[in-house]
Amino acid sequence: MARLAWGAVHRRRLQSLIIGAVVLLSSGTAVLALALLVASTAPFDRAFDRQHGAHATAGFDAAKVSSADLAATAKRPGVTAASGPYETVSAQIRGDRMPLPPGLIVGRETADSGIDQLYLVDGDWLTGPGQIVLSEDILPGREVAPHVGDQVTVDVAGGLRLTVVGIADSITGTGDAWVWPSQVDVLHASGAVPGWQMLYRFASADSDDAVRASLAGATDGLPSDALTGASTYQAVRLRATESLRPMVPFVIAFCVLGLVISVLIVANVVAGAVVAGYKSIGIQKALGFTPAQVAAVFVGQILGVSIPSGLAGVGLGWLAAKPLLLQTASAYNIPGAAAVPGWTLAVVLLGVTVSVGLAALGPAVRAGRLSAVSAITVGRAPRTGRGYRVRRALAGTRLPRAVSFGLGTPFARPARTAVTLVAVLLGATTMVFAVGLATTLFRVVAAFDRTSAVPVMVGYRPPGGPGGSSPGAEPDPVAVRAAIEAQPGTALALGLTEVQANLGGSTEPLTIRAYDRDASQAGYPVLSGRWYAGADEAVGTSRMLRLTGTKVGDTITVGTQLGQRRVRIVGEVFANGSSATIVMSTDSLDGLVRSVTPQWFEVELTAGTDIETYVENATTPLAAVGAVPELTSQAQENQTVSVMLGLIATLTVLLSVVAALGVFNTVVLNTRERVHEIGVLKAIGMTPRQVRLMVVTSMVAVGALGGVLAVPAGWLLHRAVVPVMAGAAGTELPHSVVTVYHPLELLALGLSGVVLAVLSALVPAGWAARTHSAAALRAE
C-alpha cells in the first residue's frame, strides 16, 4: 500500500504540488499567527524574565553610604540576586541636532550582568572611557536623534564630548545612558551629585507593596537618608501594559483570521484531491482492495506530501516569525524579540498533520464504500443533476455561451463552492479590515502630531553651536519668535511651555501644555465641550479624563512647588501623550511658575506654502538666533504606528496568498473534472479564448459574492476592533478617525473578491485553453 500511495504522488504531480504548497503556506502562516498570539500574551512579563529584570532599582547618596555597605545588602534575607553598586550621576546630554532630556548616567562595565541584561538595539557595548551608550527611551525622532558613531556632549564640568557606540534598552529603565566605570570626569565631575545604584531581585515580589517591603528589609541598617529613591518593576509593568494594550486586539484579529483560513483551505484542498481520485479508488477496489485499504492508500498519499511540506512550512514560519516578532517587540516598546516557543512548532506540525489526515479520511472512507463499478463510472464527474436547473436557466439567457457555462459551474459542486466562497470572503475581509485599520492609524498619527495645522516646529540649538561644546548664551525666545515671524509663509508662531504639576486629590502626575497665543487652530480635535476661552479654563485629553476621573465641566486644582490654581475643564481633546495632560493658556500658569518662557514654537503656515521649502529657507536665519526648524512629522515620529502598519501589510499579504491558493485549487479541480466537457466544447467550435473566459467566469460569481459579503464583515470587524484599541489606550477617537471608508472605496474593496478569484483562475484557465480536444476526450 505504501508503494501504491507513493506512486500516486508521482502520477499526480500537479495535485501533489498544490497540496504541498497549500500545506507549506498554511503551516507557515499558522506558526506566525501562534507566535504573534504568544508574543501578545503578557509580553512585558516574558521580556522581564528573558532580560532578568530587576524587581527594584534603588538609588543611594554616595556621601551617606559606601560601596561595601551596599554590596553587603545582596546577602540580606529575601534577596535572591543583586547587581551593583554602580556609580551614577544626573546630567544633561546634548546631541548635535537637539538636546536630550536630563537623565541618569550609570557607570557599568558590561551589558550582560546577572540582573537587568541590557538589550543592544544598535551598535556595541562600551570598551573603555570616552564612549557612551544611550538608552532608546530618551531618544527623540529618528531624524534628530544621535546615531551610533555620533558625538554627544555631557553637560558636566563645562561639557565633555563622548562617542556614541551603542543604543541599548533596559526592561525596567535602570538608566538613561551608560559610561565606563572609570569615566571619572563624568561620574565624579565637579559640581555633580554622585550616587550609587543597586539592582535587586527578591523572593517575594508579587505586588508593589511586597517589593517595597523586601527593599526595606534589604536596606535595613543603612543610614535612614541614604536611600534617595527607588522604582519597582510593578510600576514599570503597569506603564508598559498600558502602552501595549492598543496593539493586542488587531494582532489577535489577524491571527484568528490566519488560523481559520489555513485550516479551511487545507481541508478544502485535501477533500477535493480525494474526490478527484474516485476513478483510481474504483480500480483499486476492482483489484481486491478492501474499504479500509483504499482509505489507507489515499490518506497515505496525502500525508506523504503533507508531512514534508508541513515540516518545511514550520521551518519557514519560524524564520519569518523572527523579524515579525522583533517588529512586534518594538511596537510594544519591549526590549528584544520574543523567541518562537518550541511547542508552537510542534502544535502546528501536529495540527496540520491531523487536519490533513481527517480531511482526507472522511471522503476516502465514503469513496471506499462505493462499489468498484460505481466509483469507476462516476470518476471525477459531479453527480447527475447537481445545479442542472441553474445551468439550464443561464443557458437560456442572452449571455455569451462561455459566460453562461462558466457561471453555472459552481453549482455542480455546491460544497466545494461554499468552502471556496468562505476562503474568498475571509481573504477579502482581511483586505477591507486592513485598509480601514491602516487609514485609521494614518489619521490617528495626523491628529496626534497635528501635522496639517502646525507642520513646522522650531526648537533651540545647544549653546555654543551644533555640538554645544563651547560656552555661549542661551537662545532668546523673543529673537527666535521675531525670526520666525519674519520668514515668508509664516501665519502664526505659537510659543509652547510644558510644566509638570500635581493634581489635587489624585496621585496621577499631570502635564500642562500652555500656549502664549490663541491655539484654537493648533489642530487639537475637540471630542466634547469647547476650546478654552481664557485664564482658569483648560481642555483635557481623553487619557487625562479617564486616569483622573475628571469630567468636562469639573473644576480641578493643579499645583507646583510654587503654588496652586483652580482650573475648569471645558472640553475634551484628542492628543498624544503617555501621561495625563491638559492644554491651556500661559495666562493660567500665573502662580505656578516663576516665569513663562516658550520651550519651543509651533508654526502655522499660510495657504500654499511648501513645507520643505519653508524649513530649508528658515534654517539659516533661525540658526543665527540659536534655533532650528524641523518638520513636525519628523520631530514626533510614531514608531509604534509605523511598526503596526508594517505588521498589517505583512499579515494581509500572507492571508491573501493563502486564500488565493484555495481558489486556485478549486479551479484546478473543476477544470480537471470537466476535461471531457471541455473537449466536447472545443470539438464543436469553442475557441481557446472562449474556454479561458469560461473557466475564469466560473469564479467570478464566487468572487463577487465573497467580495460583497466581505465589505460589511470587514467594516464590522474594523468597528469592533478600533474602539477596543482606543479604549485600551485610554482615549476616545474623533469621528473622522473611526469613519474612514468612502463609498467608492468600499465598492473597490468589494471588487477585491473578484480580483482575487480571477487572478487565481488565470493559470488553470490557460491550461484548459491549451488542451487539445482529442486529448481531452481520451482523458475521460
N, C-alpha and C positions, 0 to 999 in steps of 0.2 A: 504493500500500500504506500510505503514511503517513496519508492521509486516512481509509482504512478503519480503521486502528488507532485513530486519534483519535476517529472516530465510535463505535467500540466502547466507548471510555472514557466517552463521554457517555451511551450507551444503558444501560450497566451501572453506574449511579451508585452503588448500594449496594456492589456488589463493588469498585468503584474506591475508594470511601470506606474500606472495610475494609482493602484493601491499603495505601492511603496511611497510615492510622492505625497499622497494624502496622509498616510500614517506618519511619515517623517515630519511634515509641516505641522500636523496636529499635535504630535507629541512634543515638538519643539515649542509650539505656542502654549501648550499646557504647562510645560516647565516654566516658561516665562510668567504665565499667569499665577501659578502657585508660588513662585519665588517672590513676585511682587506682593502677593497676599501676605506671605510670611514677613516680608520686609516692612509691610504696613501694619503689622501687629506688634505693638509695644516696641517701636524702633529705638526709642531712647534707652530702654532697659537692655536691649540687645547690644547696642553700641557701648553702653556703660560697662557691661560685663566684658565685651571684647577689648575695650581700652583699659580695663582695670581702673575704672574711675574712682575718685576719692569720695568717701562719704561726707567728709568735712574738709574744708580748706581754711586753715587758721593763720591769721597774721599776728605777729608779735612785735613789740617795741624792742629794737636791738639794744637800747640803753637800759632796759629793765631786766633782761634775761639773756643768758649766754647760750651758745650753740650746744654746749654739753648738757645743760639742763633740758633743752628741748629734745635732744636726741634720747634722753632718758625717758621721755614720755612715751616712746614707742613700746616700752615694756610694761606699761600700766595695764591693770586688769581691764578686759573688754576691748583692748586694741588688738586687732588681728594682724595689721600691717601698717607701716608708716614710711613715708619718704621725706627727706629733708634732714636738717633745716637748710633751706635755700635763702640766700640773701636777696633782698628786694629793695626797690626804690620806685617812687612815683614820679613820673616826668612826662613832659610833652614831647611827642615825636613829630617832626615836621618833614613832609615829603617835598620833592621839588615842585609838585603840582598843587598840593594843598596840605595844610596841617592835619594830622590825625588827632582824634580825641585824646586827652590826657589819660594815661593808663599806668598799669603796674608792670615794671620790668623786673624779671626774675633771673638770677644767676643760676644756670643749670647746665651741667656737663653733658647730659645725654637725654635723648627724647624717649628712650625705651627704659624708663625706670620701673620699679616694682609697682608703683601706683601712678595713675594718670599718664598712660603711654600716649604721647603726642602723635597725631597723625599728620604726616607731611603732605600737604596739598600740592606743593610745588617746591623745587629746589632740594637742598640738602640741609643736614644739621650742622651746627657750629663745629669748627675745628680749632678755634682759638680766638684770642682777642681781636678786636677790630671788626667783628661781624655781629650781625643781629638777625634773629628770626622773628617775624611778625605774626601775630595771631590773625587769622582770617576774619575774626569777629569785629575787629576795629577798622578794617579796610573799607573805604568808600567805593564808588562805582569803578568798574574795570578801567575806564579811560583815565581816571585821575589817581588811581591807587598806585603805590610803589610796587615795582616788579622785582623779581629776583635779578640781582646784578646792579640795581639802582643803589644810590646812597641816600641815607636819611640823616637828619640832624636830631640828636637827643638834646633837649633843651636843659642841660645841666652844665654848670661851670663855664658859662659863656658859649656853649654849643660844641658838641662833639660829633664828628662825621663817622658813621658806621656803614658798612656794606651789607645790604640785604642778601642773605644766602639762602633763605627759605621762607615759606609760608606754612604755618602749622595750625592745627586745630586741637583744642582740648575739649573733651566731652563735658567737663564741668567748668570751663573757663577759668583755669587757675592762673592765667597770666595774659597780658596784652602783648608782651614781647619777651624774648629770652636772649641773654648775652652769656658769654663765657664767664664762669665763676671768678676768674682772675681779672675781669674787666673792672678794676677798682676805680678808674676815672669816671665810671658811670655809677657803680654801686656804692662808692664812698665819695661821691662828688661833694665839693664844698657847698654848703648850704642845703644839701638834700637831706631828707629824713630817712635814714637807713632802717630796714626792718628784716624780720625773718618770716619765712613761710614754712608751715608743716602741713603735710597731706596725710590723712588718716582713713583707715577702714576699720569698722567696728563690728563686733559680733551682733550687736543689737542696732539695727538701722531701718526698722520697718516704718518709722514715721519721723517727721521733723523733730518732734519732742524727744524721741529716743536717741536720735543722732546728737542733739544738743546736750542731752543728759550724759551720753558717753563722752562727748568732748569735755564736758565739765569734769568728769572723773579723770580723764587723761591729763588735764592741765591743773588738777588739784595739787596744791603745794607750790605752784609758781606765784610770783607776786600778783596781787589782785588786779593791778592795772597793766600787766604785761600783755594780755590779750587785747589787741586793738580792733579785732573784728573777725568774723567767721561767716562762711556761707556753707550751706548744706546741699547735697545733691538733690534732696527732695524739692527744694525751691527751684533749682535749675531744671529738674524734670518737669515741674509744673509749667514753667515758661516754654520749654521745648514741646511739650504735649500740646499746648495751646497753639503754637505756631504750625505744627504739622497736621492738625486736625482737618484743615480745609483740603489737604491733598488726598486723604484716605477715601472719601466717598467716590470720587471719579476713578481712582485706581481700581477700587473694588468693582465698579460698574463695568469697566473694560475687561477685567479679569473674568468676571462671570460670563460676559458675552463670549470671550475667547474659549472658555471651557465648554460652554453649551454648543458653540459652532463646531468645535473639534470633535466632540462625541457624536454629534448629529451627522456630520459629513462622513466620519469613519463608518458609522452604521449604514448609511445610505450606499456608500461605495461597495462595501463588502456584501450587503444583501443583494445589490444589483449584480455583482460578479457571480453570485451563486445562481441567481435566476438565469443569467446568460449562459450558464453551463448545464442547463437541463438536458440538452441532447447528449452530452458526454455522460451524464448520470444515467440516462436511458441505456446507453451502450454498456456501461458498467453492470447494470442490473441484468442485461441480456447475457452477459458473460458469467453471471452467477454471484455477483456481489450482493451481500445482504444489506438491508437499510442502514444498519449500524456501520458497516464497512464503507458504504457510499458517503455517509456523513463524515466519517473519519478521514476519508481521502480528501474531501473538499475542504474540511476545516484545516487539515494539514497543509493543503495547497495555499490557503490564505495565510496561515501562520508562518509558512516558510518564507513568505515575502514580508510579512508584517513585523516579525521579531527583529530581523536585521535592520529594517527601516526604523523601527522604534528605537533601537539602540543608537542608530545614527542621529535620529531626531533629538533624543535626550542629550546626546553629546553636543549637538549644535545649539540646543536650547540653553545648555549650561554655559557655553561660550558666549552666546548672545546676552545672557542674563547679567554677566559681569558688568559691562558698560551701562546697561539699563539700571542695575541696582546702584551703581555709582551716581548716575543722574538722580535717582530717587533719593539717595542719601543727601545729595547736595540740596535738593528741593526741601527735604525735611530738616536741613541745617544740622545734620548729624555727621560727625567725622567718620570717614572711611565708608567703604561699601560693605553691606552685609553679605556674608558668604551664602551660596546656594546650598541649603541643607541637603545632606545625602539622602535623607528619607524622601524628599520630594522627587528625586530622580527615580528611586525605587518605586514610589507610588505611581508615578506617571507611566513607567515601563510596564508595571503590573496591570495598571488600569487600562492602558491601551491594548495590551495583550488579551485581557479578559473581555474587553468591549468587542474587539475584533472576533474573538472566538465565539462569543454569544451571538454576535450579529451574523456570523456565518452558520452557526449551528442550527438556528431556527429554520431558515429557508432550506438548508441541506437536509434536515430531518423530514421536512414536508416533501421535498423532492424525492427522498429515498423511499417514501411510502407509495409513490406513484408506481404503476406498473411500467415495465420496460417499454411496452408499445405506446403508452400514454406519454411518457417522457420524450421518446424519440419523435412522436407525432407532433407534440406541442412545440418541441425545440425551444427556440428563443422567442417565438411569436407570442404576443399578448393573447389572452383568452378571447374567444369569439364574442362579439357583441359589445365589448368594452368601448364606450364613447361613440358607438355607431350612430346614434341619433344626432349627436352634436356634430360629428364629421359630415353626416349627410346634410344637415341644415346649413353648414358652412359651404358645402359644395354647391348648394342652390343659390348662393348669393352671387353678386356681380364681382366679387373679389377675384383677382387672378388665381388660377388653379393652384399654383405653387404656394401662394399665401394661404388659401383655404385649407390645403392639405397640411401645411405647417402648423396652422392654428389648431387643427384638430388632433395633432399628435399627442399633446399632454394628456388627453382624456383616455388614451389607450392604457396608460399606466397611472391610475389616479394616486396610488400610494406613493410611488416614486416621485410623481409630480408634487405631491404635498410636501414631502421631505425637502425637495429642491426649492420649493416656494419658501419654506421656513429658512433655508440657508440664504437665499437671496434677501429675504426680509431682515434677517439678523445682520447680514453684511451691509445692506443699505441703511438700516437703523444705526449701525456704527458710524457710517458717514454723516448722517443727519446730526447725530449727537456730537460727533467730533467737530463738525463745522460750527455748530451752535456754541459749544463749550470754548472753542478757540476764539470765536468772536467775543464772547463774554469776557474772557481773560484779557484780550486786547483792550476792550473798553474799560475793564477794571484798572488796568495799568494807566490808561489815558486819564481816567478820573482820579486815580491816586496821585499821579505825577502832575496832573493839570497842565499837560504839555501844550494844549491848544490855547489856554488862557495866558499862561506865563511860560513861553517857550525858552526863555533865557534866564539863567541865574548868574549873579555876579558875587564872587567871594573875594576874600583878601589874600594876597600873597604873604608868605612869611617875611618878616623884616630882613633887610639886607640883601634882597634879590631872590632868585629862584630857589636856591638852596637854603637861604636863611643862615648862612654861615658867618656873615659879618654883621656887626651891630647896625641898627638903623631904626628910624622912627616908625611907630605903628601907623598903618594907613588911616587917613582922616575920612570918616564916613561922609562928611559934608562934601569934601572934594570928590569922593567917589560918586556920590549922587549927582553932583554937577557934571561930571564927565559922562555919566550915563545919559542924563537928560540932554546933553549937547550932541549926542550921537544921533544922526539922521535915522528915522524909523522908530525912535522911542516914543511910546504912547504914555507910559506911566512906569515909574520906578517905586516899588513897594519895599520899604525897609522892614525886615523881619527880625524879631528878637524872640528867642526861646528861653523860658525860665522854668526851672524845676521847683515845684511848690508842693505843699501838703493840702489835703482836702479834709475839712473838718468832719469828724465822725467816721472817717474811713482810713484804713491803713494803706490803701492803694495810692502810690505816688502819682502826681499829676504834672503833666507837661502843659505849659501855657505858650501858645503861639500868638504873639502880639504884632500887629501891623501899625505902622505910623501914618498910613493914608487909608482912604476908603478902599477896602478889599472886597467889596461885594461882587466885583467882576474877576476875582482871582481864581475862579474855576471850581470852587467847592460846591458840589451838588447838594442842594438842601432837600433832605428827605421829609422833614416835617417842621412846622413852625416857620420862622423867618430868619433873615440875617440880622446880626446885631446892629443897633442904630446909634450907639454912643457908649459912654463910660458906664460901668457897672452892668453891662449886658455882654453876653458871650453866647457862642454856639458850641455844642459839644459833639464829639464824634460818636458814632454808634457804639464803639467799643467803650468809650468813657461812660456812656449812659448805662450800659449793661454791667460793667465792672463795679460801678459805684451805686447802682440802684436809683440813679437820678432820672427824673422825667422832665420833658420840656415844660417850662413854666416854674420849675423849682428854683429856689434861691439857695446857693451854696456859699460856703465860707472857704476861701483859699488863703493860704498863709505861707510866709517865708520867715527867715530868721529876723527880718526887719519889722514884720507886722502882718496884719490880716486885712481882708477886704471881702465884702459881701458882693456876690455877682449873681445875676439872674440868667438862667439858661433859657434863651428864647427860641432856639432852633436846634435841629439835629442835622449834621452834615456827614457826608461820605468822604473820609480822608484816611490817608495812610498813617501808620504809626502803631508800634507794638505796645505802647502804654496808653493810659487814659489821657486824652488830650482835649483841651478847649481852645477855641480861637476867639480873639477879641482885639480891641484897640489898645495901643500903648497907653492911652489915657487911663485905662483901667489898672495899669501897673503902679500907679501912684501909691506910695506907702509900702510897696512890696520889693522894690529895688531902689538902689541909691540913684542911679541914672539910667536912662534908656539910650542904648547905642545899638543901632542895627548890626546884627551879626552877619547878614548877607542881604542881598537885594533880589527880588523877583521882578522881572521886566516884562511888561506888556508891550507888544509891538503894534504899529499902525497897520491897517489892512494893506495887503500886497507886499509887505516887506519880506524879503527872503531871509530865513533864519540863519543859515550858514554864512551868508554874505555879511549879515549884521555882526555875527560873532567875529568873523575874520577882520572886519573893518574896525571893530571896537577893541580888539586885543591891544594894539599899540597905545592908544590914548589912555586906556584903563591901566595898563601896566605902569604908565608914568605916575599914577597916583596909588600904586600898590594893590591893584585889584586884577582879577582875571575873570573873563566871561566864559561860560560854557553852556552847552545845550542842556536843558532840564532833563531830557530823555537819557543823557549820559550821566549826569550827576546823580540821578535817582534810579539807577539801573536795578530792575527787579529780577534777580537771578532765579528766584523760585518760580515765577511765572514763565520765564524762558525755559526752564527745565520741564515744567508741566506741558508746555507746547511741544517740546521735543518728544516727550512720552506719548502725547496724543497722536502725533504723526507716526511714530514707530508702531504703536499698537493698532492704529487704523489700517496701516498698510498690511500688517500681518493678518489681521482678521479678514480683510478684503480678499487677500490672496487665497486664504483657506476656503472662503465662501465661493470664490471663482472656481476653485478646483472641484467643488461639489457640483456646480453647474456643468463644468467640462465633462465630468464623469457621466452625468445623466445624458448629455448629448451623445457621447460616445456609445453608451449602451443602447439608446434609442436608434441611433444610426445603424449599429450592428444588427439589431433586431429587425430592422426594416430593409435589410440589404436586398432581399428578393423583390420587395415592393419598389425599391429604387431602381433595380434592374429592369423591371417591367415598365416603369415610367420612362426610363431612358430609351427603352426599345420602341416605345410608341411616340417618341419625339421630344421628350423633355430635355432641354439643353442643360449643360453643366451650370450655367448661371442660374437657371430656374431651380436646379437641385440645391445649389448653395443657398438661394433665397428661402427655399422650403425648410431646410434644416435650421437656418438662423431664425426664421419666423416661428419655429416650434418653441423657442424660448422667449419670444417677445412678450407673449401674454403672461407667462410666469414672471418675467422681469418687471413688467408693467404693474401687475397686481402686487408683487413684493415691494416695489417702489412706492406705490400708493399707500400700502399699509405701513411702510417704514416711516413716512412723514409724520403721522400722529404718534407712532411709537417713539421715534427719536425726539419729537417735541415734548412728549410727556416725560421721557427719561431726563431730558435737559431741565424741564421744570421741576422735576423731583430732586435731581442731584444738586443743582446750583444753589437753591435755598439751604440745603443741608451743609454745603461747603461754606456759605456765608455765615450760617448760624455757628458752625464750628470755629470760624474766625472771629466771632463776636461782633458782627456788623450786619446792618441792613444793606440792601442793594438798591440803587436807583432803578427806576422803571426802565431806563434806556439800557441798562446792563443786563436785565433779565429778558426783555423783549428784543430779541436780536434777529429773528427770522423775518425776512421780507417775502411777500407773496411770490414774487418772481424767483427768489432764491429757493423757496420751498418747491416750486414747480421744477426747477432744475435738479434739486436733490431727489425729487420723486422719480425723475428720469434716470437717476443713478442706478436704479434696479435694472432698467432696460439696458443701460450701457454695460453693466456687469454681466448680464445674461448674454448679450450679443457678443461681446468680446470673448467670453468663454466658449461660445459656439462656433467662432470663426474657423478654428483649426479643424475640428471634426467636419464642418461643412465643406471645407476644401477637400478633405479626404473623400467624402461622399461624391463631390462633383467630379473628381478624377477617376472614380470607379467605372470600369468598362461594364456595359450591360451584360455581356456574355459571362464574365467572371462573377457578376452579382447573381445572376440566375443560377449558375452552378453552385454558388455558396449555400443555397437553400438545400 
